[in-house]
Amino acid sequence: MAKAKTPTASKSTNKQVITMPDAGSTLQVKKNSSSATVAPIDLESKIRQRAYELYVERGNTPGHENEDWLQAEREVLARVNQQQTA
């Protein structure tokens, strides 16, 4: 029987590094390149607003708070990522 190979480490690329802020603070998005700009973003409030919009779109039906929050996180982070790469 053949022995399984261990995966090799991939080469480092210029990926964005995003960390979640403390409550009420702003987030700085940094790109791993020397020409990147850093913009403060109130990420939590944007996510909270979008999660509320999803709740209203669902017809104000309770019980989906986690799904709304995670969906809002994905959308807001994708939007921030897209703006930073543009």
C-alpha positions in Angstrom: 0.0 0.0 0.0 1.4 3.4 -0.9 2.3 5.8 1.8 0.4 9.1 1.9 2.4 12.2 1.2 2.4 15.1 3.5 1.3 18.4 2.0 4.0 21.0 1.2 3.8 24.5 2.4 2.6 27.0 -0.3 4.5 30.0 -1.2 3.6 33.3 0.5 1.5 35.7 -1.6 0.3 39.3 -1.1 -2.9 38.5 0.8 -4.9 40.9 2.9 -4.8 40.6 6.7 -8.0 41.5 8.4 -8.5 41.2 12.1 -11.7 41.7 14.0 -11.8 44.9 16.2 -12.8 45.2 19.8 -16.4 46.4 20.3 -16.8 50.0 19.3 -13.3 50.4 17.8 -12.3 50.8 14.2 -10.5 48.3 12.0 -7.5 48.9 9.9 -7.1 46.8 6.7 -3.6 46.3 5.7 -2.3 44.7 2.5 1.0 43.0 2.6 2.7 45.2 0.1 4.7 48.4 0.4 2.3 50.5 -1.7 -0.8 49.6 0.2 -2.9 52.2 1.9 -4.5 51.8 5.3 -8.1 53.0 5.8 -9.9 52.9 9.2 -13.2 51.1 8.9 -16.0 50.7 11.5 -16.5 47.1 10.5 -18.7 46.1 13.4 -21.3 48.7 12.8 -21.4 47.9 9.0 -21.9 44.2 9.8 -24.6 45.0 12.4 -26.4 47.3 10.0 -26.3 44.6 7.2 -27.5 41.9 9.6 -30.4 44.1 10.5 -31.2 44.6 6.9 -31.2 40.8 6.3 -33.5 40.4 9.3 -36.0 42.9 7.8 -35.7 41.3 4.4 -36.7 38.0 6.0 -39.9 39.7 7.4 -38.6 40.4 10.9 -38.7 36.7 11.7 -36.7 35.9 14.8 -34.5 32.8 15.2 -32.0 33.5 12.4 -29.7 35.9 14.2 -26.5 33.9 13.7 -27.1 33.2 10.1 -27.9 36.9 9.5 -24.7 38.0 11.3 -22.5 35.5 9.4 -24.0 36.4 6.0 -23.5 40.1 6.8 -19.9 39.5 7.8 -19.2 37.7 4.5 -20.8 40.5 2.5 -19.1 43.4 4.3 -15.7 41.7 4.3 -16.0 40.9 0.6 -17.0 44.5 -0.1 -14.0 45.8 1.9 -11.7 43.4 0.2 -13.0 44.5 -3.2 -12.6 48.2 -2.4 -9.0 47.6 -1.1 -8.0 45.8 -4.3 -9.6 48.3 -6.7 
